[in-house]
Amino acid sequence: ANRDTERDEKHFDWRYLKRPCELKPIIVWAESGDGSKIGALSVVPHHYSIDNKVCPLGILGDISVAKEYRGKGIAKQMFNYLSGLDEFKKLKACIVLPNEDAARPLEKTGWQTVSRLERYVKVLDVKKRLKGKIFLEAISPFINFLLKLLSYEMFLKKAQGFKEEIIDSFDDRFDDLWNFLKKDDMIIGLRNKEYLRWRYQLHPTIKYQIFTLTKKNTDPSLVLPTGGGGKGEGEKRLCGYIVFHINGDICYIGDILCLDEKKYPIYLLFYFLRNVRENKLASLIYISVNKNVLSEQLLCKFGFIKRPDCQKFMLNLNGTIIDNTQSSLNSNNWVLTAGDKDV
């Protein structure tokens, strides 16, 4: 009822039933006195790594109320009903990235904001954003050069050992990266090959691309502590990736992850922006992340501008805190990208 884009059965099957989690989704319906469906909300179990311990949390999905029944407390009644279900109580917590209309009833039923997705934009080609403004179009090459001059792109050079590539599927290297990622003091949705393949490669309506950055295995930080392929001298090891899609001439970054947050993000961004520019993939780039993914300082150094609006990330602990895992959920250690938003 609340979506601009119509969703079909294939989309809901992917979203609810094909997610790589053994627990089933919970769907609550609200009915009028004559039995008509007037509202619905859903909670979908999803695996998260909490201080390096994997457990399922509930992602609050659709919240819809028929237009003529809005403002009458229907959503609040559905939330109250949800909180009493045994299936819901089995989940240590529930999370959601809501729009503002949905955030208000959530706050009234005990949900709290624990983080925010900050939104950033970077202009690559001013001319395509200034259609009809003849004078500005004429000087757009100068403006483009100036924007690039104010970015790290002008001062970094290709580093020895790195290789960039755009691929269309997730392979075993993504499991290696996930397994070797230091996840202590971190709360992050699973980003192993199985979950990444479900979220992006199998998406029913969006065609995602995967930008990878690999490095020769001479770097000790890229050598896995256990045996296995890819450990030989000089062999390439995946050290970071960016999942994105192009809509018109706009690039939307859905996910970004790399080893060693102090060492590789700068190279991952540099090579990605360079690839987008050289292949003329887009004139504008959008990225939504929280501070634990990429710092505002780093993004600004690459010419990204922070937008004034942001998106709340909300948490419901399902009642009393009973163990250390639940206690950790209240921390500032969430790692969030646009790909964490239920779709």
Residue pairs with C-beta under 8 A, 6 or more apart in sequence:
1 64
1 65
1 66
1 67
2 62
2 63
2 64
2 65
2 101
3 64
5 205
10 204
11 204
11 205
14 198
14 202
14 203
14 204
15 44
15 61
15 342
15 343
16 25
16 27
16 42
16 44
16 61
17 25
18 198
18 202
19 44
19 45
19 46
19 198
20 47
20 190
20 194
20 195
20 198
21 44
21 45
21 46
21 47
21 56
23 45
23 56
23 90
24 45
24 87
25 42
25 43
25 44
25 45
25 61
26 42
26 43
26 44
26 58
26 82
26 85
26 87
26 88
27 40
27 41
27 42
28 40
28 41
28 42
28 78
28 81
28 82
28 85
29 37
29 39
29 40
30 37
30 38
30 39
30 40
30 65
30 74
30 77
30 78
31 37
31 38
32 38
32 69
37 66
38 65
38 66
38 69
38 74
39 64
39 65
39 66
39 69
39 74
39 75
39 78
40 62
40 63
40 64
40 78
41 60
41 61
41 62
41 63
41 64
41 75
41 78
41 79
41 82
42 60
42 61
42 62
43 58
43 59
43 60
43 61
43 82
43 88
43 91
43 94
44 58
44 59
44 61
44 342
45 56
45 57
45 58
45 59
45 91
46 56
46 57
46 58
46 59
46 189
46 190
47 54
47 55
47 56
47 57
47 189
47 190
47 195
48 54
48 55
48 56
48 57
48 187
48 188
48 189
48 190
49 183
49 186
49 187
49 188
49 189
49 190
50 187
50 325
50 328
50 329
51 183
51 184
51 185
51 186
51 187
51 324
51 325
51 328
52 183
52 184
52 186
53 325
54 190
55 92
55 325
56 91
57 91
57 92
57 93
57 94
57 95
58 88
58 91
58 93
58 94
58 95
59 94
59 95
59 96
59 342
60 94
60 95
60 96
60 98
60 106
60 342
61 342
63 75
63 78
63 98
63 102
63 105
65 74
65 75
75 102
75 105
76 105
76 108
76 109
79 105
79 106
79 109
80 109
82 88
83 109
83 318
83 319
88 94
88 318
89 318
89 319
91 318
92 317
92 318
92 323
92 325
92 326
92 329
93 315
93 316
93 317
93 318
93 326
93 329
94 315
94 316
94 318
95 313
95 314
95 315
95 316
96 102
96 106
96 111
96 313
96 314
96 342
97 117
97 311
97 312
97 313
97 314
97 336
97 340
97 341
97 342
98 106
98 312
98 314
103 113
103 312
103 314
106 314
106 316
107 314
109 316
110 316
111 314
111 315
111 316
112 314
112 315
112 316
113 312
113 313
113 314
113 315
114 313
114 314
114 315
114 329
114 330
114 332
114 334
115 290
115 313
115 332
115 334
115 336
116 290
116 310
116 311
116 312
116 313
117 288
117 289
117 290
117 310
117 311
117 313
117 336
117 337
117 338
117 341
118 288
118 289
118 290
118 291
118 296
118 306
118 307
118 310
119 286
119 287
119 288
119 306
119 307
119 309
119 310
119 311
120 286
120 287
120 288
120 289
120 299
120 304
120 305
120 306
120 307
121 284
121 285
121 286
121 287
121 304
121 305
121 307
122 273
122 284
122 285
122 287
122 302
122 303
122 304
122 305
123 129
123 147
123 283
123 284
123 303
124 144
124 147
124 273
124 276
124 277
124 282
124 283
124 284
124 285
125 140
125 144
125 249
125 283
125 284
126 136
126 140
126 143
126 144
126 147
127 137
127 140
127 141
127 144
127 283
128 249
128 283
128 284
129 283
129 284
130 136
130 137
130 140
131 137
136 143
147 303
148 154
148 303
150 303
151 273
151 301
151 302
151 303
152 266
152 269
152 270
152 301
152 302
152 303
153 270
153 273
153 274
153 277
153 302
153 303
156 266
156 267
156 270
158 271
159 267
161 215
161 216
161 218
161 219
162 213
162 214
162 215
162 267
162 271
163 213
163 214
163 215
163 236
164 211
164 212
164 213
164 271
164 272
164 274
164 275
165 211
165 212
165 214
166 209
166 210
166 211
166 212
166 275
167 209
167 210
167 212
168 201
168 209
168 210
169 197
169 201
169 210
170 193
170 196
170 197
170 200
170 201
170 210
171 193
172 193
172 229
173 212
173 214
173 230
173 237
173 238
174 191
174 192
174 193
174 196
174 238
174 241
175 192
175 193
176 224
176 228
176 230
176 237
176 238
177 238
177 239
177 240
177 241
177 257
177 259
178 190
178 191
178 192
178 193
179 192
179 224
180 224
180 225
180 259
181 257
181 259
185 333
186 292
186 333
186 335
187 328
187 329
187 331
187 333
187 334
187 335
188 334
188 335
189 195
189 339
189 340
191 255
191 257
196 243
196 255
199 255
199 339
200 208
200 210
200 243
200 254
200 255
200 339
201 208
203 343
206 245
207 245
208 243
208 244
208 245
208 254
209 243
209 244
209 245
209 246
210 241
210 242
210 243
211 241
211 242
211 243
211 244
211 271
211 272
211 275
212 238
212 240
212 241
213 238
213 239
213 240
213 241
213 258
213 264
213 267
213 268
213 271
213 272
214 236
214 237
214 238
214 239
215 222
215 236
215 237
215 239
216 234
216 235
216 236
216 237
217 223
217 230
217 231
217 232
217 233
217 234
217 235
217 236
217 237
218 233
218 234
219 237
219 239
221 259
221 260
221 263
222 237
222 239
222 259
223 231
223 237
224 230
224 231
230 236
230 237
239 258
239 259
239 260
239 264
239 268
240 256
240 257
240 258
240 259
240 264
240 265
240 267
240 268
241 255
241 256
241 257
241 258
241 268
242 253
242 255
242 256
242 268
242 272
243 253
243 254
243 255
243 256
243 339
244 251
244 252
244 253
244 254
245 251
245 252
245 254
246 252
246 281
246 282
249 282
249 283
249 284
250 282
250 283
250 284
250 285
250 286
251 276
251 281
251 282
251 284
251 285
251 286
252 285
252 286
252 338
253 285
253 286
253 287
253 288
253 337
253 338
254 337
254 338
254 339
255 337
255 338
255 339
256 268
256 287
256 289
256 293
256 294
256 337
258 264
258 265
258 268
265 294
265 298
266 298
269 294
269 298
269 302
270 302
273 285
273 302
275 281
276 282
276 285
285 304
287 294
287 299
287 304
287 338
288 311
288 337
288 338
289 336
289 337
289 338
290 313
290 334
290 335
290 336
292 332
292 333
292 334
292 335
292 336
293 335
293 336
293 337
296 306
299 306
300 306
311 341
313 334
313 336
313 340
315 329
315 330
317 326
317 329
317 330
321 327
